[in-house]
């Protein structure tokens, strides 16, 4: 039971990151009908930008508290990711808005490769150690004390950065839900998703709404990038590819274009992957280890596409799709 609960906690941490990135995919697809395959690279740029900011700050004052370093990293990463995504939308996607659907898809893959190459040129090909921001000491949560029938206690552990990831991701998802449902921008986004042409007749500028959608998704990806780097203490130019692919999988599993589906899909995918990593060795008699955990993410994708192609909560697309 303690192993199961430990893996469940790990899955919530991983799923929170997937959910944040999946929201960027699903918002852009819901409004524009576009799969932005460069979104994972925005996560990577956020992580490496935070790494540069934190490293520079440590060079000035090595004794700064980890919370300050993490805050500075976030404050550096989010604006860079926002500016990058806004530029990508204006330069790469907007001219192709009325082109055949295959053109922006190929462009998105091209932008992804360009960003990886630029990151490799700027930060190098090697893996970088992300400085320790919060205490690595785990917080032990006692579930059941030792008894006469059970001579050892059952407990799970969680690190401060993992707590911050789950709490922070939940706060950001709640904030996004409020923005979509209660603000004028959110209403404009929903109207543009229904029909950009009719929305423009009602005084809404679809270009502004689409740019705002990219910007919001990029901000969430930037936060997720810093979370990944801080949690695993690693950052490199290729780190956005696999999380981006899994986040896209999460968006499809939940229902592409549906923000609630992205949140649910991300959490479910993280939990399935974590539980799979914990029990894969037992299930296969030691033939496969936890390093094959990626199997579960894409197996879930195949299963959902086979049984329910619209996703768990259903698909929402714009009239452009």
C-alpha positions in Angstrom: 0.0 0.0 0.0 2.8 2.4 0.8 4.5 1.8 -2.6 1.2 2.4 -4.3 0.6 5.7 -2.5 4.2 6.8 -3.1 3.8 6.2 -6.8 0.4 7.9 -6.7 2.1 11.0 -5.3 4.8 10.8 -7.9 2.2 10.5 -10.5 0.4 13.6 -9.3 3.6 15.6 -9.5 4.3 14.3 -13.0 0.7 14.8 -14.1 0.6 18.4 -12.9 3.5 19.2 -15.2 1.8 17.4 -18.1 -1.4 19.2 -17.4 0.2 22.6 -17.5 1.8 21.9 -20.9 -1.3 20.2 -22.3 -3.3 23.3 -21.6 -1.2 25.2 -24.1 -1.8 22.6 -26.8 -5.5 22.4 -26.1 -6.2 26.2 -26.0 -4.4 26.8 -29.3 -6.2 23.9 -30.9 -9.6 24.9 -29.5 -9.2 28.5 -30.8 -7.2 27.9 -34.0 -7.5 24.3 -34.9 -3.7 24.0 -34.9 -1.4 21.5 -33.2 1.5 23.6 -32.0 4.3 21.0 -32.0 6.8 23.7 -31.0 5.1 24.0 -27.6 7.5 21.5 -25.9 10.4 23.6 -27.0 8.9 26.6 -25.3 9.1 24.6 -22.1 12.8 23.9 -22.8 13.6 27.5 -23.4 11.9 28.4 -20.1 14.0 25.9 -18.2 17.3 27.0 -19.8 16.5 30.7 -19.4 15.8 30.1 -15.7 19.1 28.2 -15.5 21.0 31.2 -16.9 19.3 33.6 -14.6 19.8 31.5 -11.5 23.4 30.8 -12.4 24.1 34.5 -13.0 22.5 35.4 -9.6 24.5 32.7 -7.8 27.7 34.2 -9.3 26.8 37.5 -7.7 25.7 36.1 -4.4 26.2 32.4 -3.7 24.3 32.6 -0.4 20.9 33.5 -1.7 18.0 31.5 -0.4 16.6 28.9 -2.8 13.1 30.4 -2.8 14.6 33.7 -4.1 16.5 31.8 -6.8 13.4 29.9 -7.9 11.4 33.1 -8.0 14.0 34.8 -10.1 14.1 31.8 -12.4 10.3 32.0 -12.9 10.4 35.8 -13.5 13.1 35.3 -16.1 11.6 32.3 -17.9 7.9 33.4 -18.2 8.5 36.7 -20.1 11.0 35.0 -22.4 8.6 32.2 -23.2 5.8 34.7 -23.7 7.8 36.8 -26.1 9.0 33.7 -28.0 5.5 32.2 -28.4 4.1 35.6 -29.5 6.8 35.9 -32.1 6.2 32.3 -33.4 2.5 33.0 -33.8 3.1 36.2 -35.7 6.0 35.0 -37.9 5.3 31.3 -38.5 1.6 30.7 -38.0 -0.4 33.8 -38.8 0.7 33.9 -42.5 -0.5 30.3 -42.9 -3.9 30.8 -41.1 -5.9 30.2 -44.3 -3.4 27.7 -45.9 -4.2 24.0 -46.2 -4.1 22.3 -42.8 -0.9 20.4 -43.5 1.2 23.6 -44.0 1.0 24.9 -40.4 1.5 21.4 -39.1 4.8 21.1 -41.0 5.7 24.6 -40.0 5.2 23.7 -36.3 7.6 20.8 -36.7 10.1 23.0 -38.4 9.9 25.7 -35.7 10.5 22.9 -33.1 13.7 21.9 -34.8 14.8 25.5 -35.2 14.3 26.2 -31.5 16.2 23.0 -30.5 19.1 24.0 -32.8 19.2 27.6 -31.5 19.1 26.3 -27.9 22.0 23.9 -28.7 24.0 26.9 -30.1 23.3 29.2 -27.2 23.5 26.7 -24.2 25.5 23.9 -25.8 24.8 20.2 -26.3 25.7 19.0 -22.8 23.4 18.5 -19.9 23.4 21.3 -17.3 23.0 20.8 -13.6 20.1 23.1 -12.4 21.1 24.6 -9.0 19.3 23.3 -6.0 16.6 25.8 -5.1 14.6 24.2 -2.3 15.7 21.7 0.3 16.1 18.2 -1.2 15.3 16.6 2.1 12.1 14.6 1.8 9.1 15.2 4.0 7.9 11.9 5.5 4.2 11.4 5.9 3.4 8.6 8.3 0.4 6.6 7.2 0.3 3.7 9.6 2.5 3.3 12.7 4.2 0.1 13.5 2.0 -2.5 15.4 2.3 -5.9 16.8 0.9 -7.3 13.5 3.1 -5.1 11.3 6.6 -4.5 12.6 7.4 -1.6 10.4 5.6 1.7 9.8 4.1 2.6 6.5 5.0 6.1 5.1 5.4 8.1 2.0 7.8 10.9 1.3 7.6 14.1 -0.8 10.1 16.8 -1.4 9.3 20.6 -1.0 9.7 21.1 -4.7 7.1 18.4 -5.4 4.7 20.0 -3.0 5.3 23.3 -4.8 4.7 21.8 -8.2 1.3 20.3 -7.2 0.1 23.3 -5.3 1.4 25.7 -8.0 -0.1 23.8 -10.9 -3.4 23.5 -9.1 -3.5 27.3 -8.5 -2.6 28.0 -12.1 -5.3 25.7 -13.4 -7.9 27.3 -11.2 -6.7 30.7 -12.3 -7.0 29.7 -15.9 -10.5 28.3 -15.4 -11.6 31.6 -13.8 -10.0 33.5 -16.7 -11.8 31.4 -19.4 -15.2 31.4 -17.7 -15.4 34.8 -15.9 -13.4 37.4 -17.7 -13.9 39.3 -21.0 -10.8 37.8 -22.5 -12.1 34.3 -21.7 -15.5 35.1 -23.3 -13.6 36.5 -26.3 -11.6 33.3 -26.5 -14.7 31.1 -26.3 -16.4 33.2 -29.0 -13.4 33.0 -31.3 -13.2 29.3 -30.8 -16.9 29.0 -31.9 -16.4 31.2 -35.0 -13.7 33.8 -35.6 -15.8 35.5 -38.3 -18.9 35.9 -36.1 -16.7 37.0 -33.2 -15.2 39.7 -35.4 -18.6 41.0 -36.2 -19.3 41.4 -32.5 -16.3 43.7 -32.0 -13.7 41.0 -31.1 -10.3 41.1 -32.7 -9.5 37.4 -33.5 -5.8 38.2 -34.0 -5.5 39.7 -30.5 -7.4 36.7 -29.0 -5.2 34.2 -30.8 -2.1 36.0 -29.7 -3.3 36.0 -26.1 -4.0 32.3 -26.3 -0.4 31.6 -27.4 0.9 33.9 -24.7 -1.1 32.3 -21.9 -0.1 28.8 -23.0 3.6 29.9 -23.2 3.5 31.3 -19.7 2.2 28.0 -18.4 4.9 26.1 -20.4 7.6 28.4 -19.0 6.4 27.6 -15.4 6.4 23.9 -16.3 9.9 24.1 -17.7 11.2 25.6 -14.5 9.4 23.0 -12.4 10.9 20.1 -14.5 14.4 21.6 -14.2 14.1 22.2 -10.5 12.5 18.8 -9.8 15.1 16.7 -11.7 18.0 19.2 -11.4 18.8 18.9 -15.1 18.3 21.1 -18.1 19.3 20.6 -21.7 18.4 21.6 -25.3 16.4 18.4 -26.0 14.4 18.3 -22.7 11.2 19.6 -24.1 10.6 17.0 -26.8 9.3 14.1 -24.7 7.3 16.1 -22.1 5.8 18.0 -25.0 4.8 14.8 -26.8 3.3 13.3 -23.6 1.5 16.6 -22.9 0.0 16.4 -26.4 -1.0 12.8 -25.6 -2.7 14.1 -22.4 -4.6 16.7 -24.3 -5.8 14.1 -26.8 -6.7 11.6 -24.0 -8.8 14.3 -22.1 -10.3 15.7 -25.3 -8.3 18.1 -27.5 -9.6 21.6 -27.3 -11.2 21.0 -23.9 -9.3 22.7 -21.0 -10.8 20.5 -18.4 -9.9 17.5 -20.5 -6.3 18.7 -20.7 -6.2 18.9 -16.9 -7.8 15.5 -16.4 -5.7 13.9 -19.2 -2.5 15.3 -17.7 -3.2 14.0 -14.2 -4.3 10.6 -15.5 -1.3 10.2 -17.7 1.1 11.1 -15.0 -0.5 8.7 -12.5 -0.7 5.8 -15.1 3.0 6.4 -16.0 4.1 6.5 -12.4 2.2 3.4 -11.4 3.4 1.6 -14.4 7.0 2.5 -13.6 6.5 1.2 -10.1 5.0 -2.1 -11.0 6.3 -2.8 -14.5 9.1 -5.0 -13.2 6.7 -7.1 -11.1 4.2 -7.4 -14.0 6.9 -8.6 -16.5 8.9 -10.7 -14.0 11.8 -8.4 -14.2 12.0 -8.5 -18.0 11.1 -4.8 -18.3 12.2 -2.1 -15.8 11.0 1.3 -14.8 13.0 2.8 -17.7 10.2 1.5 -20.0 7.6 3.7 -18.4 7.0 5.6 -21.6 5.2 2.6 -22.9 2.2 3.3 -20.7 1.8 6.9 -22.0 1.5 5.9 -25.6 -0.4 2.7 -24.8 -3.1 4.9 -23.2 -3.1 7.1 -26.3 -3.7 4.1 -28.6 -6.4 2.8 -26.3 -8.3 6.1 -26.1 -8.0 6.7 -29.9 -9.3 3.2 -30.5 -12.2 3.3 -28.0 -13.1 7.0 -27.7 -11.3 9.1 -30.4 -12.9 12.4 -29.1 -11.2 11.9 -25.7 -12.6 11.3 -22.2 -14.5 14.6 -21.9 -15.0 15.2 -25.6 -13.3 17.3 -28.3 -13.9 21.0 -28.8 -12.7 22.6 -32.0 -13.1 25.9 -33.8 -14.9 26.3 -37.1 -11.5 26.5 -38.7 -10.8 22.8 -37.9 
